[in-house]
């Protein structure tokens, strides 16, 4: 227990505030950061941000679906998130006759709001440190790691079971932080009746498409609007026409005052995953092997999809969501690789590890960085083959279907899948040694004179496709996955000690836990940046920039005629669209509210700048910026494009 208390002190000591706007902080512990936040401009208390005793800002924020964030902006359950977060649901409601992706969608009354089976939102009820309860009964001298994990699962399951007894719709999870040095219980209330209220045309919601994705200046109206419904008791209920709009404990006030360079901002959302404390060998693999290879493979897939999407509106609708899903990480990896090289992250980490190793001599941490290097030497080749499998043969939808994985037939176009089969099977076969291929793959390969002939046979014969799919799945799940799991467990176990060692080595540093899709607070300021020599990016983009990019001959830049007409009338040239800030964000923060010093909504986070996407691994205050939709452009589009200003009647405005 003494060790536990010492670790807790190291985790949360604020001996020296971070000099940069880095960090994703747990709301329940925001009192540890509130002094620094207030010194930088915040006008709220810790209780205003997170409280279990009274309504606080946390009660206006939700985990949207399984990978985004949303925020409540009315007392009638109205919710904002990103267009790309709602994209799949908008697509499901779309057809050639009613193309809501192309034309947008606006419910003009409650009866027109569209239900979305499978979509849920989760409110955080509370979070608490349960490290002592999770490790209750653990005896280091008498238990091995397997026994420790079994005990943790048993104790965690009891904590979760007790937590969900408290009421309807409750869900609970116990999450390991700092590689298992600390554990937190998160209790959520989940609502499953979530209806689509509005979405702009994709030419606004996805303006710039994959060309502008991760880039600045950005002019994307990346928002969609939903409404949460509940039973008559305001508790979660399955979809029913008798359900009523949810009445939140808290909804956000919307500020129309605008932003300027230097303004304090903070993001309240659910960042997905970061790896800020990993070893140099892990970074080297990402930079030199993983990112470059995955970029090349996805470039091929995207080119094949785009060729057919450009030829048919029906295929464009079918594959729009798939294309966006493939392209998002593809573009991000490009910026990440560039940022890692530019910031010399591998040699910087190597130098840190050298200093750590010198400090660790004579302690229980001696030799730990060398052990990690050896573990990665064994892990990386196997993991490379697993990544190749996922990015190539497993990406073929015919193989997915043969494996029993669901593929929506209305969104399936066989000619695309056939071409992807040829390209991806060829890439898989060329890149990997035969020792990383199952016997069924090698046998079928030998039976055909070419990959094209193999493709024809697989697509014509379901039994052949099933043999190939099941052989691949069995090999990677039953042979390689156990090897990866064993090595990954050893790496994680070593990181647990390495993390403690880093905290002792840098006892004056503030350590924040890596992101894991739980609610966090990140704060900073509105700020431009310098991507390269002699170039400075201002932090706010305007409607003028949309018109400058407008090009009817390019799908990504072909704006609705109504927007051209509005601009031609004059008076909207300087209409703000998006802005930059130094908030530390990642995937999962999409749709997060961006708040001003008073806790008022000024924007919706949707991206990071391309040059700063390595912030999942290392944060550079000079270049890392989050990109947010200015809430004033959202309101402009609702009124001027959607003719849905009636929604303003229920929104809470601060000014």
N, C-alpha and C positions, 0 to 999 in steps of 0.2 A: 504493500500500500504506500510505503514511503516513496518508492520509485514512481508510482502513479501520480502522487501529488507533485513530485519534482517535475515530471513531464508536463503536467498541467500548467505549472508555473512557467515553464519554458515556452509552451505553446502560446500563451496569452500575455506574456510580459510585453509591455509597450515601452521599453526603455528608450527606444529611438524610432520615431515615426518614419514610415517610408517617405523618401524624398520625392518619389514619383507617384503618379496615380495608378499604382499597381495593386491588384488584390481583388479577390472575390470572397467577401466576408459573411460569416454566418449571422443572420439577423438576430438570433437569440443572444449573441455575444456582441452586438453592435455597440454596446456601452463601452467596449474596449477601444472603439474607433471614433466614438462620437466627438471627442475633443478635437481630433484632427479634422473631422468633417466640419465642425462648427468654425474652426480656425480658417477653413478654406471657403466659408460662406454659408453653410447650412444654417437654417433658422428653426430647425425642429429639434425635439428631444429624442432620446433613444426610445422612449415609450410611444412616441408618435409613429416611429418606424416599425417597431415590433412590440406587441403586448399580448398577453393571454388574458389579461384582466379587463381590457377595454378594447373597443374597435381601434384598429391601427392600419397603417398602409398595407401591411401584409394581407389584410382581409379583402383588398381590392385587386389582388394579383392571383392568377391561376396558372397551373401547368396545363397548357392547351394541348389536347391529344397526348402523344407520348414523346414529344420532342420540341415543343415551342412554349411560349409564354403568352398570356393575354391579360387584359386589365378591364375592370368594370368602370364604366363612365356614366352610369345612371343608376337610379334607385329601382329600376325595372329590369335589371339583368342584362343591359346592353353591354356588349363586350367588343373591344378592339383587339385585333392581332394583325399579323402580316398577311398579305395576299398569298405569299408563297406557303404560309402555314395552312391556309384554308384552301389551297389550290386543288388538292385531290378531291375535296368535297364539292367544290364548284364544278370540277370536271365531271363528277358523277351525275350532277344534275344537268349537264350539257348534252346537246345533240346537234346535228346539223340544222334541225328546225329551230331549236332554242339554244344557240351557242352563247352561253353565259360567260365563257372564257373570252370570246371575241367581243361581245356586246356589253358585258357587265350584267349585273342583276341588282334590282332594288325592289324590296317588298314595300308596297305602299300602305299596307296595314298589317296587323298581326296575323290575319288569316293567310296571308301570302308568304309568310316566313317558312322556310323549307327545313324539314327534319333531316338529321344526318346520322343514321344508324352507325354505331361503332365509335362515334366521337364522344369523348368525355372531357370534363375539366375538373381539376382538383384544387381545392383551397387548402392551404396549410392551416390546420387548427393549432398545432403547437409542435415544438421541437425541444428536445432536452438531452443533455449529456447523460448517457447511461453506461459509461465505460465500466464503472464498478459493478453494476448489475450484470453486464454481459460477461465480464471476466470472473464473476463470483464462482468460487470453487477451483479456480485455476492454480495449479501448483507447478511452477516452472521446473523444479528439480525432479518431479515425478511424472510429468506428462510430456509426450512428444507432440509434434505439430498436428498430427491427425487427431489426437485426443483433444488438443486445444480447440481445433475447429469444430469438433463434435459438440464440445461444451458450449462454445459460442453460439452454435445453431440452436441448441436446446434452450439456452437462456434467452436468445433473441426471439425465438418462436413464442415463448411464454410472454415476453414483453409485448409483442405484437398482438397476441390473442387477448391480453388484458386490455390493451388500448382500444381495440375495435368494439369492445363491449359497451362503450360509452354512448353509442347512438347510431342512428341510421346512416348508411352510406359511408361509414368510416373505413379507411384503409390505413395500413401502417407499414413502415419499413424501418429496419435498423441498418444504418450505413456505416461502414468503416471509413475513418478519416486518417490521414497521415499513415497510410499503409498498415492500418490495424493498430495504431498506437492510441486511437480514441474511437469511441462509438457514439452515434447520436440516433435517437428515436425520432422519426418524423410521423406525425399523425395527420392524415388528410381526410377531407370530406369530398366525395366524388359525385358529380352530377352527370347524367347521361342523356338528358333531353336538351340538346344544344342545336339551335336552328339558325340557318343562314338568313341574314337580314339584308346585307348589301355587299357588293363587290364592284369595283370599277372595271372597265374593260381591261383586258390584259395589256393592251397597248399603253395603259397608264400603270396598272399594277405590276407589270413586268417590263416597263419601258426600258429599253436598252438591252433587254434579254441577257444572254450569256456574254455578249460583247462587253457590256458595262458591269457585269457581275463582279463584285469585289473591288470595283474601281472607283476613283474619284476624279472629276466631279460626277456626282450621281443625281439623277432626275427621276427616280422611280417612285411612283405613288403606291408603295408596297403596303397596302392595308386591305383588310376585309372585316366585316362586321357580323357578329353573331349575337344571339340572345340565349341566355340560360333560362330554362323553365324548371319548375319544381311542383311538387304536390301542393295541395291546399294548406299543408302545414309548413311550407317553405323548405321541406326536406327533399332529398333526392327521390326521384320517381322515374320509372320507365316512361317512354313517350306515351302521351295520352292527350286527346283533344281537350280534356278537362284540366290539364296542367295550367299553371299560371306563371307569369314572369317571376323569376327569383328576386327576392328582396335582400340585397347584400348588407352585411354589417357595415361596410364602408365602400364608397365609390369615389373615384378620383375627380377632383375639380380640374377643368381644362383651362389652361392659360393661353390667351391670345396675344400676350404682350411681346412675344418673340424672344430671340436669343441674339447674343453678340459675343465676340471673342472675349474669353476670360470668365464668362458666366459659370457659376457652380452648377454642376449637374450630377445626378446619380441615377443608376439603373437598378431596378428591382426585378429580378427574374430568375430563371432556372438554367444556368449555364450547364452544358452537357458533360464535357470531358476536357481536362487539361493534364499536362505532365510536366509540371514546372521543376521537379526535383530529380529528374532521371539522370542516369549515367551517360557519359559522353559516347559510349558505344551504341546506346540506344538512339541517340541523336544522329550519329554517323550513319546508321542503317537507314533511318528515315530520309536523310539528306541525299545519300549517295546511291541507295538501292530502291527503297520502297517508293518514294515519291516519283522519281524519274520513270520507273517501270510502269506504275499505275497510270501516270499521265499519258504515256504512249499508248497503252491499251485502251484507255477511255477515249482518246482522240480517234482511234479507229472506229469504235462503236458509235460515237457521236456523228462522225462523218457519214456512216451508213444510214443511221436514222434520219439525219437531216436531208439526205438525198431524196428519200421517199416522202418525207413530210413536205418538202418544197413542191412536190408533184401532185399532192392531194390534200384538200381541206379535211376530208374524213380521217386520213391517216395523221394529219397534224393534230387533230383533236385527240385521237387515240393515244398518240405518243408524246403529247406535250408534257404531261406530268413525268413520264419516264425519262424523257430527254433532260428535263430540268433536274431530276434526281441524280442522273449520271454526271451532268455538267457541273453541278454545284461543288462537289468535292474535287473534281478535275481542275477547276480554276483555282480553288483554294490551295491545292497541293503545289501548283506552280508558284504562287506567291510565297508559300511556306518555304519551299526549297531555296528560292532566291533570298529570302530574308535570313535564313539560317546561314547561308554562305556569306552574305554581306556583313552580318554581325559576328562572323567567325565563332559561332556558338560551340562547335566541337573543340577547337583549341582553347577557348575560354574555359569550358568545362574541364578539359584535361589539366589546365593550370590550377583550377580550383581543387581538383582531385589530388593533385600533387601536394598542395598545401595541406589539405585535409589528412593525407596519408602521413605527412611529417608530424602533424599534431597528434595523430592517433597512435603513434608508437608507444607501446606500453599500456594502452587502454584496450578494452574489449572490442574496439572498433578497428584495431590494427589489421591491415590486409583486406579490409572489406571492399575497397574499390577494385582491387585485383580480382577478388572472387566474383564480383559483378561482371567484370570484363570476360572472365572465363565462361560464365554462364551464358552471356550473350553470344560468345563464339559458338556455343553449341545450339543455342535457340534460333539465331537469325537465319541460318540456312533452311531449317525446317519451316519457320514462319514464312519465309519467302515463297516456298512452294505452296503453302496454304493460301497466301495472298494471291498468287498466280491462279490457283484453282478458283477462288472466288471471283476474280476479275475476268476470267476467260470462260471455261466450260460451264461453270455454274451460272454465268450470266445468260446462257442460251435458254430461252424460254421453253423450247421443246424438251430440253433436259430437265428443266424445273418441273414441267408437267409430268414427265415420266417418273420423276421422283415422288410425285404426289403433292408437290407444293402448288398452291392455287395460283392460277393465272387467269385474270378476267378475260374471257373470250371476246367481249365487245371492244377490248383494248389491245387485241392481238392481231398482228399483220404478218402472215407467214413469210412473204418475200424478205422482209427485214430480218426476221429470225434466221432464215436460211443463210443469208450473207454473213450474219454475225457468227453463225456456227462455223463456217469455213474460215473466217479470219481468226476467231478465238481458239478453235481447236488447233489450228496451225501454229499460233503463237505459243500455246501451252506446250505443244509437242517440241517445238524448237528450243524453248527457253530452259526446260527442266530435264534433268537426267532421268533415264528410264526407271531408276530406283524410286522416283517420286510419282510413278504412274501405276495404276492398278492393272492386274493381269487382263481384265476384260478390255481395257483401253488398248493395250498392246496387241491383243488378239484381233480386235476389230481393225485396228490400223493396218495390220499385216494382210487382212483379207481384201483390202481395196487398193486399187492402183493410184487413186488420188483422193484428196480430202473432198473434192466435189462429188466424186462417186460415193464416198462414205456418207456425205450429207444426204444425197438422194435416197440412199437406203434407210438411214435413220428416220427421215421424215416420212417415208412410205411404210415403215414397219415399226409399229408401236412396241413390239416385243424386243426388237433390236435396240430401240431407244431406251427401253426400260433396263435392259442388260447393261448398257453403257452407263446410264444414270446411277443405277444401284451399285455398280462396281466402283464408280468414282466416290459416291457418298460413303460407301462402306470403308473404302481405303482411308479417306480423309477423316472420317468420324471415329473409326475403330482402330486405325493404325497410327496415323499422325497426331490426331487430337490428344490421345493419352500422353504421347511424348511431349507435346507442347504444354499440356496441363501440368505435367510433372516439373518441367523446366520453369514454367511460369510461376508455379507455387514456390519453387526454390528462389526465384528472383524476387517475388513479393516478400517472402520471409527475410531475405537479405536486405531489401529496402526498408523493412520495418526497423531493423537495427541502424541502417545507414541514415534513415530519417531522424532517429533519435540522436545519432552522432552529429548530424548537421546542426541540429538545434543546440547541442552543447558546444559545438565548435564556434557557432555564431550566436552566442547567447543574447546579444543585443539586437538581433534582427527579428522583425515581425514575420511570422510564418502563417500563411493562410492555407487552408486545405485545398487540394485539387478539386476542380468542379466534378460533380457527379449527378447532375440534373436535379439537385435540391436547391431550395430558394436561397439566393445570395444577394448581397448589396455590393455594387461597385461604384466608385465615385471619382469624379475628376472635374474637368472644365471644358467648355467650348473652345476649340483650338484648331487652327489650320496646321499645315506641316510642309516640310520641304522634302519631296521624294528623291530628287536628284539636284545636282548643282545648278544654280541659277533659276530654279523653279520654285515658286511658293504657291500653295493651294489655299485659297480663302476657305473659311469654314462653312459658308452658306451658299447653296445653289438656288437658282431662281427659275421661274417659268420662261424667262428669256432663253435660258440654256436649252430647254425642251424644244423651243421653236428653232434654235440654231441646229439642233440635231435632227429635227423632223425631216423624214425622207420617205415618201409614199412607196418608193421602189424597194425599200429594205424593211422586212417584216418587223424587226425589233425596234425600228424608229418611225413606224407609220402610226402617228397619233390619230385619235378620233377627230373628225372634221369639226365637231362642236368645240374642241379645244382651240383649233385654228381660228374659228369664228370669234370666240371670246377674246383671244389675244388681239385679233384685228380691230376689235372695237376700242381697244386702248384701255389703259388704267391698271393693267395687271402685269406689266413688264417685270416688276420687282417682286412679284408674288413669291415668297419663300417656298422651297420644295423640300430640301434636305439639309442636314447640318452634321458637322463633325464634332466629336468630343474625345477626351482621353480616357473614357471609362473602359475598364478591362473586361471584355466580353468574349464569348465564344458561341459555338452552336448550342441551341437551346435558349439562348438569349433572344432569338428571333421573336419579335412580338412584344418584347419587354417594354414596360413603360419607362420613358426617360423623363425625369422629374427635375424641377428647379429647386432653388433653395427653400421654397415654402412647401415643397412636396406636391406641387401642381404639375399636371401632365403638359409637357411641352413637345413631346415627340414619341415615336415608336421605333425602337431599335430594330434594324434588319440586316446589318452587315458589318464587315470591317474593311479597311482599306487593304488592297492587295499586298502592298509592301509590308504590312504588319501582321499577316496571317500566321506568322511563326509565334504569335503571342500565346498559343497553346503550350509552347515549350519554353519560351523566354520572352519577357515583356521589355520592349525598347520604348522609353517614354518620348523619344524624339520622333518616332515613326508610327507607333501603334495608335490607331484611331478607330472608334466605332462610328458607323454611319447610321443616322436616324432620319426617319420621315418627320418633317416638321408638321405638327398637328394642324397648323394653319392651312397647309395644302390639303390635308385630309378633309377639313371642313369645306374648303373651296371646292373640292371635287364632289362632295356630297351635294352641295347646293347647286353649283353651276353645271355639272355634268350629269349627276344622277337625279336632279330635281327632287331631292328627298330631304329638303330642309326641315320637314316636319320632325325629323329625328332630333333636331336641336331642342325641341320643346321639352324633352326628358333629360337632356344632358345637363351636367352641373358645370357652369362657367365661373371662373374666378374673377373675370374682369369683363 
